[in-house]
């Protein structure tokens, strides 16, 4: 065959092949998402956790226990290492897996079925976990499921299941290792990093790679705090901490140095998207607002001395008992008590300077209060007056009680500070008002101690 015929044959073959290929070409659809396998869970996570009741014990599961849950945290950011956290409606479990990049197979929102027979329940520093029992240096240890054996125990199911953190308070978070919130995805609202941490990054950026604790609280002197613990190997370790107030979503864990030791509550975030602190810090003004009254008591003198502040009236109207300075470490505030006065009837007032609400748009009052050593019948209330004359007999003027939130005083020790909430003063726009804190008690019939701090009236 001459060269021309050979070339013609080749060209014809290529054209016909192209036509065939083109006629067979299809636009392939994306593969369908994973679906749940034909596996029936016979145990909830709460029931699983109930199998482990003794701290430090190793409970090998010998029956056909099958449970399922949704992945709520994995190792994607590096803040968790060789761990998955899965959750159902009854609780959450930490799975130890000796493998990396688990997030590829087990993204957040994927349902996972766990065939737990042969695995072991134990606790690490108070946090319950599921893994395999091993012997390390002659001692029993809970270790991760070997990567080569994961498929024997874990079966992935459907993707993109909703993951919604449970909104809780610090009081909801207990330290019993069987508590339903341990290892769960929770959300705290109204928190901010403490002032001493706001200039730091999430974790250690030095060569030492030390895991770091940062503290959040509710601000405004409210003693409700918890730590956020972040690995130096996380991909956000060097990111500066946000300075605002808002919500934190995290896995709740505890740290207990021994099975019988006390526990520290701690949070572990999945990434910085879990930290939504974008609002003004507690006590900070929103844009456009101004303070018409702002008393933080930072200028007061020695502890237990009679409280003296420019423009303020401190009046022992009945019984001659005055408000005193309260200085406890960095906390400074006003306090009042009938305890130790041997005075049967005590009525005491702490009254603000005049507050001019002329031209105000939406004035609001706020303060924080704490109390302790509850005893007998005591009244502590906040009032407002438009006709107080500045006299030492404030009861001769007209006072209207304002709606505020007050703490419940404990029988021993002191409560944390709580906020009064924002109290509208819009009914008094155009007038000059006085804010009065009135304490009524007696010794020995009512000696509860009350404290007040951060008295503010803002126009906004």
C-alpha positions as CSV (number, residue, x, y, z in Angstrom):
1,X,0.0,0.0,0.0
2,X,1.5,3.3,-1.0
3,X,2.0,6.2,1.4
4,X,-1.1,8.1,0.1
5,X,-3.4,5.1,0.6
6,X,-2.0,4.5,4.1
7,X,-2.5,8.1,5.1
8,X,-6.1,8.1,3.7
9,X,-6.9,4.9,5.7
10,X,-5.6,6.4,8.9
11,X,-7.5,9.6,8.4
12,X,-10.7,7.7,7.7
13,X,-10.2,5.6,10.8
14,X,-9.7,8.7,13.0
15,X,-12.8,10.4,11.6
16,X,-15.0,7.4,12.0
17,X,-13.7,6.8,15.6
18,X,-14.3,10.4,16.5
19,X,-17.9,10.1,15.2
20,X,-18.5,7.0,17.3
21,X,-17.0,8.5,20.4
22,X,-19.0,11.7,20.0
23,X,-22.2,9.8,19.5
24,X,-21.6,7.8,22.7
25,X,-20.5,10.8,24.8
26,X,-22.7,11.6,27.9
27,X,-22.8,14.4,30.5
28,X,-22.3,12.3,33.7
29,X,-24.3,13.4,36.7
30,X,-22.6,14.0,40.0
31,X,-22.7,10.7,42.0
32,X,-25.5,10.6,44.4
33,X,-24.7,11.4,48.1
34,X,-24.2,8.6,50.5
35,X,-27.3,7.1,52.0
36,X,-27.8,5.4,55.3
37,X,-26.9,1.6,55.2
38,X,-29.4,-1.1,56.1
39,X,-28.1,-1.1,59.7
40,X,-30.4,-0.7,62.7
41,X,-29.1,1.0,65.8
42,X,-30.1,-0.8,69.0
43,X,-28.5,1.6,71.5
44,X,-28.5,5.3,72.1
45,X,-25.4,7.2,73.1
46,X,-26.9,7.8,76.6
47,X,-27.4,4.1,77.0
48,X,-23.8,3.4,75.7
49,X,-22.4,5.9,78.2
50,X,-24.3,4.3,81.0
51,X,-22.2,1.1,80.5
52,X,-19.2,3.0,81.9
53,X,-19.7,4.2,85.5
54,X,-16.4,3.9,87.3
55,X,-13.8,6.5,86.5
56,X,-10.5,4.9,85.2
57,X,-12.2,1.6,84.4
58,X,-11.9,-0.2,81.0
59,X,-15.3,-1.6,79.9
60,X,-14.9,-3.9,77.0
61,X,-18.2,-4.2,75.0
62,X,-18.9,-7.9,74.5
63,X,-22.4,-7.7,73.0
64,X,-23.7,-6.6,69.6
65,X,-24.1,-2.9,70.6
66,X,-24.8,-0.7,67.6
67,X,-25.4,3.0,67.8
68,X,-25.4,5.9,65.4
69,X,-24.9,9.6,65.5
70,X,-24.1,12.7,63.5
71,X,-20.5,13.9,63.2
72,X,-20.3,17.3,65.0
73,X,-16.5,17.7,65.1
74,X,-13.5,16.2,63.4
75,X,-9.8,16.9,62.7
76,X,-10.2,19.3,59.9
77,X,-8.7,22.4,61.6
78,X,-6.1,20.4,63.6
79,X,-7.6,21.4,66.9
80,X,-8.7,17.8,67.4
81,X,-6.2,15.0,66.7
82,X,-7.3,11.5,65.7
83,X,-10.7,12.1,67.1
84,X,-14.3,12.2,66.0
85,X,-17.3,13.5,68.0
86,X,-20.7,12.1,67.1
87,X,-24.0,13.1,68.7
88,X,-27.5,11.9,68.9
89,X,-30.5,13.3,70.7
90,X,-29.4,11.8,74.0
91,X,-25.8,12.7,74.2
92,X,-22.4,12.6,72.4
93,X,-19.4,10.3,72.2
94,X,-15.8,10.8,71.4
95,X,-14.3,8.2,69.1
96,X,-10.6,7.6,69.1
97,X,-9.2,6.6,65.7
98,X,-5.5,6.1,64.9
99,X,-5.7,7.8,61.5
100,X,-5.3,11.3,60.1
101,X,-7.5,13.4,57.8
102,X,-10.6,11.8,59.2
103,X,-12.6,14.8,58.0
104,X,-12.4,13.5,54.4
105,X,-14.4,10.4,55.2
106,X,-16.3,11.8,58.1
107,X,-17.3,15.4,57.5
108,X,-19.4,17.3,59.9
109,X,-23.1,16.4,59.2
110,X,-22.4,12.8,58.2
111,X,-24.3,10.0,60.0
112,X,-22.0,7.2,61.3
113,X,-23.1,3.8,62.5
114,X,-20.8,2.2,65.1
115,X,-20.6,-1.5,65.6
116,X,-19.2,-1.3,69.1
117,X,-18.6,-5.0,70.0
118,X,-15.0,-5.5,70.8
119,X,-14.4,-1.8,71.5
120,X,-13.7,-0.3,74.9
121,X,-15.3,2.5,76.9
122,X,-13.1,4.4,79.3
123,X,-12.4,8.0,80.2
124,X,-9.5,10.3,79.6
125,X,-9.2,13.1,82.2
126,X,-12.9,12.8,82.9
127,X,-14.1,12.7,79.2
128,X,-15.6,9.4,78.1
129,X,-14.3,8.0,74.9
130,X,-14.6,4.8,72.8
131,X,-11.5,3.1,71.5
132,X,-9.5,-0.1,71.9
133,X,-7.9,-1.4,75.1
134,X,-4.2,-1.8,74.8
135,X,-1.2,-2.3,77.1
136,X,1.3,0.6,77.1
137,X,4.5,0.3,79.2
138,X,2.9,-2.5,81.2
139,X,-0.3,-0.6,82.0
140,X,-3.8,-0.7,80.4
141,X,-4.5,2.2,78.1
142,X,-7.4,3.4,75.8
143,X,-6.0,3.8,72.3
144,X,-7.4,4.8,68.9
145,X,-9.0,2.2,66.7
146,X,-6.2,1.2,64.2
147,X,-6.7,2.9,60.8
148,X,-6.7,-0.5,59.1
149,X,-9.6,-1.7,61.3
150,X,-11.9,1.3,61.2
151,X,-14.2,-0.2,58.5
152,X,-14.8,-3.2,60.9
153,X,-16.5,-0.8,63.4
154,X,-17.6,2.4,61.6
155,X,-20.0,2.5,58.6
156,X,-20.6,5.9,57.0
157,X,-24.1,6.9,56.2
158,X,-25.9,10.0,54.8
159,X,-24.3,13.3,54.4
160,X,-25.3,16.9,55.2
161,X,-27.5,16.1,58.2
162,X,-28.3,19.3,60.2
163,X,-25.9,20.1,63.0
164,X,-27.4,22.5,65.4
165,X,-25.6,23.3,68.7
166,X,-27.6,23.2,71.9
167,X,-27.8,26.7,73.5
168,X,-26.9,26.3,77.2
169,X,-25.8,28.3,80.2
170,X,-22.7,27.6,82.3
171,X,-25.0,26.2,85.0
172,X,-26.2,23.6,82.5
173,X,-22.7,22.2,82.0
174,X,-22.0,19.6,84.7
175,X,-18.8,17.6,85.3
176,X,-20.1,14.1,85.8
177,X,-18.5,12.1,83.0
178,X,-22.0,10.7,82.1
179,X,-23.4,14.2,81.7
180,X,-25.3,14.5,78.4
181,X,-23.4,17.7,77.4
182,X,-19.9,16.3,77.7
183,X,-18.5,15.8,74.2
184,X,-21.5,17.6,72.8
185,X,-21.7,20.6,70.5
186,X,-23.0,23.4,72.7
187,X,-23.4,27.2,72.3
188,X,-23.0,29.9,74.9
189,X,-24.4,33.4,74.3
190,X,-23.4,36.7,75.7
191,X,-19.7,36.0,76.3
192,X,-16.4,37.7,75.5
193,X,-12.7,37.1,76.1
194,X,-11.5,38.6,79.3
195,X,-9.5,41.8,79.0
196,X,-6.2,40.1,79.7
197,X,-6.6,37.8,76.8
198,X,-7.9,40.1,74.1
199,X,-4.3,41.0,72.9
200,X,-3.4,37.3,72.5
201,X,-3.8,34.8,69.7
202,X,-5.8,31.5,70.0
203,X,-2.7,29.5,70.9
204,X,1.1,29.3,71.1
205,X,2.9,30.5,67.9
206,X,6.4,29.8,69.3
207,X,8.6,26.8,68.5
208,X,7.4,25.1,71.7
209,X,3.9,24.5,70.3
210,X,2.2,24.5,73.7
211,X,-1.6,24.2,73.9
212,X,-3.1,27.3,75.4
213,X,-6.1,28.2,77.5
214,X,-8.0,31.4,77.0
215,X,-10.8,32.6,79.2
216,X,-14.3,33.9,78.3
217,X,-16.8,35.4,80.6
218,X,-19.9,37.5,80.5
219,X,-18.1,40.8,81.2
220,X,-19.3,43.6,83.4
221,X,-17.8,41.9,86.5
222,X,-20.1,38.9,86.2
223,X,-18.0,36.0,87.5
224,X,-19.1,33.3,85.0
225,X,-16.1,32.1,83.1
226,X,-14.9,29.1,81.2
227,X,-11.7,28.4,79.3
228,X,-11.3,27.8,75.6
229,X,-8.5,25.3,75.0
230,X,-6.7,25.4,71.6
231,X,-3.9,23.4,70.1
232,X,-0.8,25.1,68.8
233,X,-1.0,22.8,65.9
234,X,-4.5,24.1,64.9
235,X,-4.5,26.1,61.6
236,X,-5.9,29.1,63.6
237,X,-3.3,29.1,66.4
238,X,-1.8,32.5,65.3
239,X,-5.1,34.3,64.7
240,X,-5.8,37.2,67.2
241,X,-8.7,36.7,69.5
242,X,-11.8,38.8,68.8
243,X,-12.5,41.6,71.2
244,X,-16.3,41.8,71.0
245,X,-19.1,40.0,72.8
246,X,-21.4,37.3,71.3
247,X,-21.7,33.6,71.0
248,X,-19.3,30.7,71.2
249,X,-20.0,27.3,69.7
250,X,-17.7,24.4,70.9
251,X,-17.4,20.9,72.1
252,X,-17.8,20.8,75.8
253,X,-15.2,18.8,77.7
254,X,-13.7,18.6,81.2
255,X,-10.3,18.1,82.6
256,X,-9.9,15.9,85.7
257,X,-6.3,15.1,86.8
258,X,-7.5,12.0,88.7
259,X,-10.7,10.0,88.8
260,X,-11.5,11.5,92.2
261,X,-10.1,15.0,91.5
262,X,-12.0,18.2,90.8
263,X,-12.9,18.9,87.2
264,X,-12.2,22.0,85.1
265,X,-14.8,22.9,82.5
266,X,-13.4,23.7,79.1
267,X,-14.4,24.3,75.5
268,X,-12.7,23.2,72.3
269,X,-13.8,25.0,69.2
270,X,-13.7,23.4,65.7
271,X,-12.5,26.6,64.0
272,X,-12.7,30.3,64.3
273,X,-16.2,30.4,62.7
274,X,-17.4,29.0,66.0
275,X,-16.5,32.2,67.7
276,X,-18.9,34.9,66.8
277,X,-17.9,37.8,69.1
278,X,-18.9,40.7,66.9
279,X,-21.1,42.8,69.2
280,X,-20.0,45.5,71.6
281,X,-18.4,44.3,74.8
282,X,-20.4,44.3,78.0
283,X,-20.6,47.9,79.2
284,X,-19.5,49.2,75.8
285,X,-21.8,51.6,74.0
286,X,-23.4,50.7,70.6
287,X,-22.6,53.1,67.8
288,X,-24.2,56.5,68.4
289,X,-25.0,56.0,72.0
290,X,-23.6,58.1,74.9
291,X,-23.6,57.7,78.7
292,X,-25.6,60.1,80.7
293,X,-24.5,58.4,83.9
294,X,-21.5,56.0,84.2
295,X,-20.4,54.8,87.7
296,X,-18.0,51.8,87.9
297,X,-16.9,52.5,91.5
298,X,-13.2,52.2,90.5
299,X,-12.4,55.4,92.3
300,X,-13.6,54.3,95.8
301,X,-11.2,54.0,98.7
302,X,-10.4,51.2,101.2
303,X,-12.6,48.2,101.8
304,X,-15.3,48.6,104.4
305,X,-14.9,52.4,104.5
306,X,-18.0,54.5,104.1
307,X,-18.7,55.0,100.4
308,X,-18.1,58.6,99.2
309,X,-18.5,59.5,95.5
310,X,-18.8,63.0,94.1
311,X,-22.5,63.9,93.4
312,X,-23.8,60.7,95.0
313,X,-25.9,60.7,98.2
314,X,-25.2,57.9,100.7
315,X,-28.0,58.1,103.3
316,X,-28.8,55.9,106.3
317,X,-32.3,57.2,106.6
318,X,-33.4,54.8,109.3
319,X,-30.8,53.2,111.6
320,X,-27.9,55.3,110.3
321,X,-26.4,52.5,108.3
322,X,-24.5,53.7,105.2
323,X,-23.3,52.0,102.1
324,X,-19.7,50.9,102.2
325,X,-16.8,50.3,99.8
326,X,-16.4,46.7,98.7
327,X,-12.9,45.9,97.4
328,X,-12.2,42.2,96.5
329,X,-9.0,41.9,94.4
330,X,-9.8,43.7,91.1
331,X,-13.5,44.1,91.9
332,X,-14.7,47.4,93.4
333,X,-18.3,48.1,94.1
334,X,-20.8,49.4,96.7
335,X,-22.2,47.2,99.4
336,X,-24.8,47.4,102.1
337,X,-25.8,45.2,105.0
338,X,-27.6,45.3,108.3
339,X,-25.3,42.6,109.7
340,X,-23.5,43.5,112.9
341,X,-25.3,46.8,113.3
342,X,-27.6,45.7,116.2
343,X,-30.2,47.9,114.5
344,X,-33.7,46.4,114.3
345,X,-34.8,48.6,111.3
346,X,-32.5,49.7,108.6
347,X,-33.4,51.8,105.5
348,X,-30.5,52.9,103.5
349,X,-30.3,54.8,100.1
350,X,-27.6,55.2,97.5
351,X,-28.8,58.0,95.2
352,X,-27.2,59.1,91.9
353,X,-26.5,62.6,90.8
354,X,-29.2,64.2,88.7
355,X,-29.5,62.7,85.2
356,X,-30.9,65.1,82.6
357,X,-33.0,63.2,80.0
358,X,-33.9,66.3,78.0
359,X,-33.3,65.5,74.4
360,X,-32.8,61.8,75.1
361,X,-34.0,59.4,72.4
362,X,-34.2,56.0,74.1
363,X,-32.5,56.2,77.6
364,X,-31.9,53.0,79.4
365,X,-30.6,52.1,82.9
366,X,-28.4,49.1,83.7
367,X,-26.4,47.9,86.7
368,X,-25.1,44.6,88.1
369,X,-25.8,43.2,91.5
370,X,-24.7,40.4,93.8
371,X,-25.7,39.3,97.2
372,X,-24.6,36.8,99.9
373,X,-25.2,35.3,103.4
374,X,-29.0,35.4,103.0
375,X,-30.7,35.9,106.3
376,X,-34.2,37.0,107.2
377,X,-36.3,39.5,105.3
378,X,-34.4,42.0,103.2
379,X,-35.5,44.2,100.3
380,X,-33.1,45.6,97.7
381,X,-34.7,47.6,94.9
382,X,-33.9,50.3,92.4
383,X,-36.2,53.4,92.1
384,X,-36.5,56.6,90.1
385,X,-37.6,60.0,91.2
386,X,-38.3,63.3,89.4
387,X,-38.8,65.4,92.6
388,X,-36.0,64.3,94.9
389,X,-34.6,67.5,96.5
390,X,-31.2,66.1,97.6
391,X,-32.3,65.9,101.3
392,X,-31.4,63.3,103.8
393,X,-35.0,62.1,104.0
394,X,-35.5,60.7,100.5
395,X,-38.7,58.9,101.5
396,X,-40.3,62.3,101.6
397,X,-40.0,62.4,97.8
398,X,-41.9,60.3,95.2
399,X,-40.0,57.2,94.0
400,X,-41.2,54.7,91.4
401,X,-39.8,51.2,91.5
402,X,-38.1,50.1,88.2
403,X,-38.3,46.6,86.8
404,X,-34.9,45.0,87.2
405,X,-33.4,41.5,87.5
406,X,-32.0,40.7,91.0
407,X,-29.7,37.9,92.1
408,X,-31.0,35.3,94.5
409,X,-28.7,35.5,97.5
410,X,-27.2,32.2,98.8
411,X,-27.3,31.2,102.4
412,X,-23.5,31.2,102.6
413,X,-20.9,32.9,100.5
414,X,-21.6,35.3,97.6
415,X,-23.4,34.9,94.3
416,X,-21.9,36.0,91.1
417,X,-22.9,39.4,89.7
418,X,-25.9,39.4,87.4
419,X,-27.1,42.1,85.1
420,X,-30.2,44.1,85.8
421,X,-31.0,44.0,82.1
422,X,-31.7,47.2,80.1
423,X,-34.4,49.2,81.9
424,X,-36.2,51.7,79.7
425,X,-36.4,55.3,81.0
426,X,-38.3,56.5,78.0
427,X,-41.3,57.6,80.1
428,X,-39.0,60.2,81.7
429,X,-37.6,61.8,78.5
430,X,-37.5,65.6,79.0
431,X,-37.1,65.4,82.8
432,X,-34.3,65.3,85.3
433,X,-34.3,62.1,87.3
434,X,-32.5,60.5,90.2
435,X,-31.7,56.8,90.5
436,X,-32.0,55.4,94.0
437,X,-30.9,52.0,95.4
438,X,-33.0,51.3,98.5
439,X,-32.0,48.6,101.1
440,X,-34.3,47.6,103.9
441,X,-33.4,45.1,106.5
442,X,-32.5,44.8,110.2
443,X,-30.2,43.0,112.6
444,X,-30.9,40.2,113.4
445,X,-34.1,39.9,111.4
446,X,-32.7,40.6,108.0
447,X,-29.0,40.9,107.4
448,X,-28.4,39.8,103.8
449,X,-25.5,41.7,102.2
450,X,-26.1,43.3,98.8
451,X,-23.6,44.7,96.3
452,X,-24.2,47.0,93.3
453,X,-21.8,47.9,90.5
454,X,-21.6,49.4,87.0
455,X,-24.5,51.8,87.2
456,X,-25.1,53.3,83.8
457,X,-27.7,55.3,82.0
458,X,-27.2,55.5,78.3
459,X,-29.0,57.4,75.6
460,X,-29.7,55.0,72.7
